[in-house]
Amino acid sequence: MTGAGIAVIALLALLLFGTGFLLGRTARPVRTSDVGTPVEHATFETLHTASLAAPPLRSGLTEESARRSARRLRSLLGTDALCLTDRDRVLVWDGEGDHHGKDVMEQVEGLLASGRDTAFHSDCGDLDCTLRWAVAVPLTVDHRVLGTLVAYAPRESAVLARAAGEVARWVCVQLELAELDRSRTQIVEAEIKALRAQISPHFIFNSLAAIASFVRTDPERARELLLEFADFTRYSFRRHGEFTTLADELHSIDQYLALVRARFGARLSVTLQVAPEVLPVSLPFLCLQPLVENAVKHGLEGAVTLPRPHGPVRAVDAPIRVTISALDAGAEAEVVIEDDGTGMDPERLRRILRGEGGASAGIGLLNVDERLRQVYGDDYGLVIETGVGAGMKITLRLPKYRAGVHGS
């Protein structure tokens, strides 16, 4: 049996193995002594080779990913030479006969246009060259041809043609996963941009005005506030990292509150309770800050005269109390942000969390709720208790460890 034939059998075995796994079948443990026949040995060699080729391809079809995966792909096919291209050029040639590389793009031109497999004779003038025949297969993602995989052999081979098609389809799956990763990153970046846009120009203007008011009367206070403002904006508009730590997020919140206190003075009372053991916990970037800003906005800046459920009418300039706690809850950290501000009609809150609140209404609440669910699952969305004139209490839980979630 030829190397290409064994590789094809191994590929088919790999597909059957994957199908059985997806259907939930339980395979018996494999002992070293079980791997005895050539087919069994080829199967596990194929699994190992595929696992080594996959990571580079998860970064997309680039010259670097092609270079790092080509040798593994050629090993899967058991062919003399393999070439990967994008739509414009050869990305890598692996194996003998690299002088054929200058003709590849012309030979796959029709394939790039039609998206159909093609086979051709190499018409090589070198009598010592063994590469006389090739099969080219498109690499497609979402019906777009991104490039080609071209396998070379000494003679026509239906086995190689079928094997090249299977390997190319496996490569396409990896490239689709790379596209999904990029799309997810773009969505996260768009969500963070939306949160950054929520940092109101009025807040920035009012913060600078408050700082300016201390320049003559208390220059040292003005200097401290200016440094707080610089650090707050630097953190909020940083360019890297999808995640942060609870310690960094709380530090940014403290800077934000310092700027608010400079403007409102004694009207704002903040109680902070944090368990030291939860400070290293990672969470999505700009996750808590919008919730605190929401408490302040609907308390101090958005205060109106409203009847209290158990007390006198609330004055517009009445003090607002905000409580922030981050406590240890076993395998999780529990964060609670509570204020005694104006609150919100529960039905309006439900509309906001359904995305029906309008272009700007509750963007922070909706954004944070969606991001928490995307990262941790639907069990980790915001829990909000509120009522008109009854303030608001927001609770969220953060797993202390979740794969892929690391603060930067």
Disulfide bonds with the S-S distance in Angstrom:
none
